[in-house]
Amino acid sequence: MTPVVPAPHLEPTARRIDDPSTWDSFVEQLNGKLLQSWRWGELKRRHGWTPIRIAWFHPDGDAVAAAQVLFRRAGPISIGYVPRGPLVAQRAVTPATARAYQRTIDRLALRERAICVLAEPEDASGCAILSSASGWRASPTVIQPQRTIRLAVDTDDETLLARMKPKTRYNIRLAERRGVRVRIGTPADLGVFYDLLRETSRRDGFGIHRLDYFRDLIDVFGEDAALIIAEKDGEPAAGALVVRFGAEAVYLYGASAARHQRHMASYLVQFAAMRWARARGCRRYDLWGIPSTDEPPEDVPENQVNVRQGLWGVYRFKAGFGGDVSSYPGVFERVYCRPLVWAWRRLRPMEG
């Protein structure tokens, strides 16, 4: 059946969705990803955010747009945030959809006493309804990575390996030859992984969540989360935390022990994660964040490129597995009280 193209003047009707399966179905229909899923909102609820899920329906009955809006309070005010959204069907990219979306967001912001709403669209369709005429502007705030690498995993092991760069493929084989063993961990292994993560954060200069956050993530996603642990001679060598939504698995967090890095355990962990994703029915594997450029700026000292200036070493590691680089449209904001937003940015950094 050929979908009816909505008339540009017909505004979709907004409806709050409070059923998990209904919401996730809409998200998948609109090509949404993990951060718009019901369970991601529930994870964030446990850590200070209030999720509100809104879908917009055309008069023909189809859901043509959706947005999970997270609100975080600070005393009497709040900040709104739409991670990897709004989601909009291509056929619904019209001025009427933009008006309907804006009207609903303004109403929610007023009710939640939000001083600003930030949105990070997944694609150009979501970006298209964040019009400057409605007060949306490019934002200096960056929360999620602005580029990623995705690769297909719905194939056999040999094809997966053949698509990788020769050095990456060699390192996977080397880890196997050196006796690195990989297993799917249990919640009891979370402490082991967190110790690895703390060591990695100190070594590479990035911040991490508290242990409770990772415990809640595993609890909320259940069998759709995998804690993958690599061991060398019985000692933890590397680990990864991967989460599945729909047909895609996302590599959210990784860590390694410096004393075992020469055994290339992190490469074997990624290969195991891809195989886990395939076994869970995933077609794609998202390696998550990479820098906004392929190479560090010329003024970055050589000894800093892996630390605080963009993690280009991590990018090269991820790029070795093959796949395609994807870029996001960026962050947009609708400001309701500029002086308070200015203060918020300096006193309460955003946490995705």
ChimeraX attribute file (.defattr): number of C-alpha atoms within 10 A of each C-alpha:
attribute: neighborCount
match mode: 1-to-1
recipient: residues
	/A:1	3
	/A:2	4
	/A:3	8
	/A:4	10
	/A:5	11
	/A:6	19
	/A:7	12
	/A:8	13
	/A:9	10
	/A:10	14
	/A:11	21
	/A:12	25
	/A:13	18
	/A:14	18
	/A:15	14
	/A:16	14
	/A:17	16
	/A:18	12
	/A:19	10
	/A:20	12
	/A:21	12
	/A:22	11
	/A:23	22
	/A:24	20
	/A:25	15
	/A:26	21
	/A:27	28
	/A:28	17
	/A:29	15
	/A:30	18
	/A:31	14
	/A:32	25
	/A:33	22
	/A:34	21
	/A:35	20
	/A:36	26
	/A:37	24
	/A:38	23
	/A:39	17
	/A:40	18
	/A:41	23
	/A:42	17
	/A:43	20
	/A:44	20
	/A:45	15
	/A:46	14
	/A:47	13
	/A:48	13
	/A:49	20
	/A:50	18
	/A:51	22
	/A:52	17
	/A:53	20
	/A:54	21
	/A:55	24
	/A:56	23
	/A:57	19
	/A:58	20
	/A:59	12
	/A:60	11
	/A:61	10
	/A:62	15
	/A:63	22
	/A:64	23
	/A:65	29
	/A:66	28
	/A:67	31
	/A:68	28
	/A:69	25
	/A:70	23
	/A:71	26
	/A:72	21
	/A:73	15
	/A:74	12
	/A:75	6
	/A:76	8
	/A:77	15
	/A:78	21
	/A:79	22
	/A:80	26
	/A:81	26
	/A:82	25
	/A:83	26
	/A:84	24
	/A:85	27
	/A:86	29
	/A:87	30
	/A:88	32
	/A:89	16
	/A:90	15
	/A:91	14
	/A:92	23
	/A:93	20
	/A:94	19
	/A:95	16
	/A:96	18
	/A:97	27
	/A:98	21
	/A:99	18
	/A:100	17
	/A:101	25
	/A:102	19
	/A:103	14
	/A:104	16
	/A:105	18
	/A:106	16
	/A:107	11
	/A:108	17
	/A:109	22
	/A:110	12
	/A:111	9
	/A:112	18
	/A:113	17
	/A:114	24
	/A:115	20
	/A:116	22
	/A:117	23
	/A:118	25
	/A:119	26
	/A:120	24
	/A:121	26
	/A:122	23
	/A:123	20
	/A:124	15
	/A:125	21
	/A:126	24
	/A:127	22
	/A:128	19
	/A:129	25
	/A:130	24
	/A:131	15
	/A:132	13
	/A:133	9
	/A:134	14
	/A:135	13
	/A:136	19
	/A:137	16
	/A:138	15
	/A:139	15
	/A:140	11
	/A:141	14
	/A:142	15
	/A:143	17
	/A:144	17
	/A:145	14
	/A:146	19
	/A:147	18
	/A:148	21
	/A:149	20
	/A:150	21
	/A:151	19
	/A:152	18
	/A:153	23
	/A:154	19
	/A:155	11
	/A:156	10
	/A:157	12
	/A:158	8
	/A:159	11
	/A:160	19
	/A:161	17
	/A:162	12
	/A:163	15
	/A:164	16
	/A:165	13
	/A:166	12
	/A:167	12
	/A:168	21
	/A:169	19
	/A:170	15
	/A:171	18
	/A:172	21
	/A:173	14
	/A:174	18
	/A:175	23
	/A:176	16
	/A:177	10
	/A:178	14
	/A:179	13
	/A:180	25
	/A:181	19
	/A:182	24
	/A:183	15
	/A:184	16
	/A:185	18
	/A:186	12
	/A:187	15
	/A:188	9
	/A:189	13
	/A:190	20
	/A:191	13
	/A:192	17
	/A:193	29
	/A:194	19
	/A:195	16
	/A:196	21
	/A:197	23
	/A:198	19
	/A:199	16
	/A:200	20
	/A:201	16
	/A:202	12
	/A:203	13
	/A:204	14
	/A:205	14
	/A:206	12
	/A:207	11
	/A:208	15
	/A:209	11
	/A:210	10
	/A:211	13
	/A:212	11
	/A:213	15
	/A:214	20
	/A:215	14
	/A:216	16
	/A:217	19
	/A:218	22
	/A:219	14
	/A:220	17
	/A:221	17
	/A:222	12
	/A:223	11
	/A:224	16
	/A:225	19
	/A:226	24
	/A:227	21
	/A:228	24
	/A:229	30
	/A:230	27
	/A:231	18
	/A:232	17
	/A:233	11
	/A:234	9
	/A:235	13
	/A:236	21
	/A:237	28
	/A:238	31
	/A:239	32
	/A:240	26
	/A:241	23
	/A:242	25
	/A:243	25
	/A:244	24
	/A:245	23
	/A:246	20
	/A:247	16
	/A:248	22
	/A:249	31
	/A:250	22
	/A:251	19
	/A:252	13
	/A:253	18
	/A:254	21
	/A:255	21
	/A:256	25
	/A:257	21
	/A:258	13
	/A:259	8
	/A:260	18
	/A:261	13
	/A:262	13
	/A:263	20
	/A:264	23
	/A:265	30
	/A:266	28
	/A:267	24
	/A:268	26
	/A:269	28
	/A:270	22
	/A:271	18
	/A:272	19
	/A:273	28
	/A:274	27
	/A:275	19
	/A:276	19
	/A:277	26
	/A:278	21
	/A:279	12
	/A:280	17
	/A:281	15
	/A:282	20
	/A:283	18
	/A:284	21
	/A:285	26
	/A:286	24
	/A:287	24
	/A:288	19
	/A:289	19
	/A:290	24
	/A:291	18
	/A:292	14
	/A:293	12
	/A:294	11
	/A:295	14
	/A:296	19
	/A:297	11
	/A:298	7
	/A:299	6
	/A:300	12
	/A:301	10
	/A:302	9
	/A:303	7
	/A:304	14
	/A:305	17
	/A:306	17
	/A:307	17
	/A:308	12
	/A:309	14
	/A:310	19
	/A:311	20
	/A:312	21
	/A:313	16
	/A:314	15
	/A:315	20
	/A:316	14
	/A:317	13
	/A:318	22
	/A:319	21
	/A:320	16
	/A:321	25
	/A:322	18
	/A:323	20
	/A:324	12
	/A:325	14
	/A:326	14
	/A:327	14
	/A:328	17
	/A:329	18
	/A:330	23
	/A:331	24
	/A:332	25
	/A:333	22
	/A:334	24
	/A:335	19
	/A:336	17
	/A:337	11
	/A:338	12
	/A:339	10
	/A:340	13
	/A:341	18
	/A:342	10
	/A:343	11
	/A:344	17
	/A:345	12
	/A:346	9
	/A:347	9
	/A:348	10
	/A:349	11
	/A:350	14
	/A:351	9
	/A:352	12
